[in-house]
Amino acid sequence: MKYCGEQGCKTLIASGRYCHDHKRKKKDKPVYSKNKSFYNTQAWKDLKAHVYQRDGGCCQRCGKFVFGKRAHAHHIVPIQINPSLKLNEDNVTLLCNKCHPIVEEETMQKYFPKKNQFNWNL
């Protein structure tokens, strides 16, 4: 038996790192499942490397220099909308890990608008 790994928690646990109250939640999959095999191809990896060099390693939204896992390649027109553009270098832009979810949400709102959304501005 050992104590939970959460600071200040005195709960004893038999296995794992945290007690039931402090267990970490699993993150949602960031990659659209139907495209997961595409993101493992050499063609996609080569395109990502090209886009990184083309954009100078800078996020195209905030201008911050990014590298490694913090550099995200984003499809401007989603693969679900137009699969023929998935390897088009003009359809891919470099974003940082902070800006990518924001731009992704804007893209989803543009191409998949939510219906029956209440307008608070009335």
C-alpha positions in Angstrom: 0.0 0.0 0.0 1.1 3.5 -0.7 -0.3 7.1 -0.7 -1.9 8.7 -3.7 0.5 10.8 -5.8 -1.7 13.9 -5.6 -0.2 16.5 -3.3 -1.9 16.5 0.1 -4.0 13.4 -0.5 -3.7 10.8 2.3 -5.6 8.0 0.5 -3.9 4.7 0.5 -3.8 2.8 -2.8 -2.8 -0.7 -3.8 -1.6 0.0 -7.3 -1.1 2.8 -9.7 -0.1 6.3 -8.9 -3.4 8.1 -8.0 -6.5 7.2 -6.0 -9.9 7.1 -7.7 -10.6 10.8 -7.0 -7.3 12.0 -8.6 -6.9 9.6 -11.5 -5.9 11.4 -14.7 -8.5 11.5 -17.5 -7.6 10.0 -20.8 -7.3 12.6 -23.6 -9.5 12.4 -26.6 -7.8 11.3 -29.8 -6.5 14.4 -31.6 -6.4 12.6 -35.0 -9.6 11.9 -37.0 -9.7 8.1 -36.8 -10.4 7.5 -40.5 -7.2 9.6 -41.4 -4.9 8.0 -38.8 -3.2 5.7 -41.3 -2.6 8.7 -43.7 -0.8 10.6 -41.0 1.7 7.7 -40.6 2.7 7.7 -44.4 6.1 8.9 -45.6 4.4 11.3 -48.0 2.7 13.1 -45.1 5.9 13.3 -43.1 7.8 14.7 -46.1 5.0 17.3 -46.7 5.1 18.3 -43.0 8.9 18.8 -43.2 8.5 20.9 -46.3 5.8 23.1 -44.7 8.0 23.5 -41.7 10.9 24.8 -43.8 8.6 26.9 -46.0 7.1 28.7 -43.0 10.5 29.1 -41.3 9.4 27.1 -38.2 7.0 29.9 -37.2 3.3 29.6 -36.3 1.3 31.3 -39.0 -1.2 32.6 -36.5 0.9 34.1 -33.6 4.4 34.1 -35.2 6.1 32.1 -32.4 9.0 29.9 -33.4 8.1 26.2 -32.8 9.8 22.9 -33.2 9.4 19.3 -32.4 6.0 18.1 -31.2 4.9 21.7 -30.7 4.9 22.3 -34.4 1.6 21.2 -35.8 0.7 20.9 -39.5 -2.9 22.0 -40.1 -5.1 21.3 -43.2 -6.9 24.6 -44.1 -9.6 22.7 -45.9 -10.2 19.5 -43.9 -9.6 16.1 -45.5 -13.2 15.2 -44.8 -14.3 18.1 -47.1 -11.9 17.6 -49.9 -9.6 14.5 -49.8 -7.8 15.5 -53.0 -6.1 18.4 -51.1 -4.6 16.3 -48.3 -1.1 16.4 -49.9 -1.4 19.8 -51.4 1.3 22.1 -49.8 -1.0 25.2 -50.2 -3.6 23.5 -48.1 -1.3 22.9 -45.1 0.0 25.5 -42.7 2.2 25.4 -39.6 0.7 26.2 -36.2 1.9 26.1 -32.6 0.3 23.7 -30.1 -1.6 26.7 -28.6 -3.1 28.0 -31.8 -3.9 24.7 -33.5 -7.0 24.0 -31.3 -8.3 27.5 -31.9 -7.9 27.4 -35.6 -9.3 23.8 -35.7 -12.4 25.1 -33.9 -12.8 28.0 -36.3 -12.4 25.5 -39.2 -15.1 23.2 -37.8 -17.5 26.1 -37.3 -16.9 27.2 -40.9 -17.4 23.8 -42.5 -19.7 22.1 -40.0 -21.9 24.8 -38.5 -23.9 23.8 -35.4 -27.6 24.1 -35.9 -30.1 25.3 -33.3 -27.5 27.4 -31.6 -29.0 30.2 -29.5 -28.0 33.7 -30.6 -27.2 35.8 -27.4 -26.8 39.0 -29.4 -30.6 39.5 -30.0 
